[in-house]
Amino acid sequence: MKSEDLGEYVTFCINKSGDTVSPKKLQKLLYYIQAWHLVHLGVPILLEDFEAWVHGPVLPSLFRSLKENGFNKLNVVDDEGNNLEDAKDLIDKCGLTDEQVDLIDSVLLKYGALTAFELEMLSHNEEPWIEARKGLPPHAPCNNVIKKDRIKRFYLKMLEENGE
């Protein structure tokens, strides 16, 4: 699945809940969706790897596609520029199963109300991002990959320890 398509669906879900999402927040939400998808469904929902950037996990292709938005909030609109009313087209576009939609809903319930900064700080305190940066100073540029198997092991351990 393309990160842009999943990002569009997640943005739609956040918008429907009455909230907004910035490109930075979307990156972090997709990271947590990837993490819990790996744990609960055993495979990645996105093939692209996240990188351990200064502000947390980032999908480079999504970053490039959203760069023109800057810090502006994202909205999902149809071809005529109207806000979408129904998720069905986006679910079909992404090829999401009912099980995946349920998982995304649960991740958004857990993380969706957090700000972009809170999500950044959360990821900065978790081993996959820390290890991928290999001891670099906090503001040092980095494009090291956060390995999917490491993400899965960390969140599986978290699940087992916290009963999440």
C-alpha positions in Angstrom: 0.0 0.0 0.0 1.2 3.5 -0.8 1.9 5.8 2.2 0.0 8.6 0.5 -3.1 6.5 0.2 -3.1 5.4 3.8 -2.2 8.9 4.8 -5.3 10.1 3.0 -7.5 7.6 4.8 -6.0 8.5 8.2 -6.5 12.2 7.5 -10.1 11.5 6.6 -10.7 9.6 9.9 -9.1 12.4 12.0 -11.1 15.1 10.1 -14.3 13.1 10.6 -13.7 13.1 14.3 -13.6 16.9 14.3 -9.9 17.2 14.7 -7.1 18.2 12.3 -3.8 16.6 11.4 -0.6 18.2 10.3 2.0 16.4 8.1 4.2 15.8 11.2 1.3 14.3 13.1 0.3 12.1 10.2 3.8 10.7 9.9 3.7 9.7 13.6 0.2 8.2 13.3 1.3 6.1 10.3 4.3 4.9 12.3 2.1 3.7 15.1 -0.3 2.1 12.6 2.6 0.3 11.1 3.9 -0.8 14.5 0.6 -2.2 15.7 -0.1 -3.8 12.3 3.2 -5.7 12.6 2.3 -6.9 16.1 -1.4 -7.8 15.5 -1.5 -8.9 11.9 2.1 -10.0 11.5 3.0 -8.1 8.4 3.6 -4.5 7.5 0.8 -2.4 6.2 3.4 -0.2 4.4 6.3 -1.6 2.5 8.4 1.6 2.7 10.7 1.9 5.7 10.5 4.7 8.3 13.6 6.7 8.9 14.8 8.1 12.2 14.7 11.8 11.5 15.2 14.5 14.1 11.4 14.9 14.8 10.8 11.2 14.9 9.9 8.4 12.4 9.3 9.7 8.9 8.4 8.1 5.6 10.5 10.0 3.1 8.1 9.6 0.1 5.2 10.9 2.2 7.4 13.8 3.4 8.2 14.8 -0.2 4.5 14.5 -1.3 3.3 16.7 1.7 6.2 19.2 1.7 4.3 21.9 -0.1 1.8 21.9 2.8 4.4 23.0 5.2 2.9 23.1 8.7 -0.7 23.6 7.4 -3.4 21.2 8.5 -4.4 18.5 6.0 -7.9 17.9 4.6 -9.2 15.2 2.4 -11.2 16.4 -0.6 -12.6 14.8 -3.7 -11.8 15.7 -7.3 -14.1 18.8 -7.2 -12.5 20.1 -4.0 -15.3 19.1 -1.7 -14.6 17.5 1.7 -15.2 13.8 1.5 -18.3 12.5 3.4 -17.7 8.7 3.1 -14.7 6.6 3.9 -15.7 3.8 1.6 -13.9 5.1 -1.5 -10.7 5.6 0.5 -11.0 2.1 2.1 -11.4 0.7 -1.4 -8.5 2.8 -2.8 -6.2 1.5 0.0 -7.6 -2.1 -0.3 -8.1 -2.2 3.4 -9.7 -5.2 5.0 -12.3 -4.9 7.9 -9.6 -6.2 10.2 -7.2 -3.4 9.1 -9.9 -0.8 9.4 -10.5 -2.0 13.0 -6.8 -1.8 13.8 -6.5 1.7 12.3 -9.5 2.8 14.3 -8.0 1.4 17.5 -4.6 3.1 16.9 -6.3 6.4 16.2 -8.4 6.0 19.3 -5.2 5.6 21.3 -2.9 8.1 19.6 -5.2 10.4 17.5 -5.9 13.0 20.2 -2.2 13.5 20.9 -0.5 16.5 19.3 2.3 16.2 16.8 4.7 17.3 19.5 3.4 14.7 22.0 3.7 11.9 19.4 7.2 13.1 18.5 8.2 13.0 22.2 6.6 9.6 22.6 8.6 8.1 19.6 11.8 9.8 20.9 11.5 7.7 24.1 11.1 4.4 22.4 13.9 2.0 21.5 13.4 1.6 17.7 13.9 5.3 17.0 16.7 5.7 19.6 18.6 2.6 18.3 18.2 3.7 14.7 19.9 7.0 15.5 22.9 5.2 17.0 23.6 7.8 19.7 23.4 10.9 17.4 22.7 14.2 19.1 19.0 15.1 19.2 19.2 17.7 16.4 21.6 15.8 14.1 20.2 14.9 10.7 19.7 11.2 10.2 18.1 9.0 7.6 18.8 5.6 9.2 16.1 3.1 8.6 14.0 2.0 11.6 13.9 -1.7 10.9 10.5 -3.3 10.8 11.6 -6.4 12.8 12.9 -4.1 15.5 9.6 -2.2 15.6 7.6 -5.4 15.8 9.8 -6.8 18.7 9.6 -3.6 20.7 5.8 -3.2 20.4 5.2 -6.9 21.0 7.3 -6.6 24.2 5.3 -3.5 25.2 2.0 -5.4 24.6 3.2 -8.3 26.7 4.5 -6.1 29.5 1.5 -3.8 29.7 -1.3 -6.1 28.6 -2.2 -3.6 25.8 
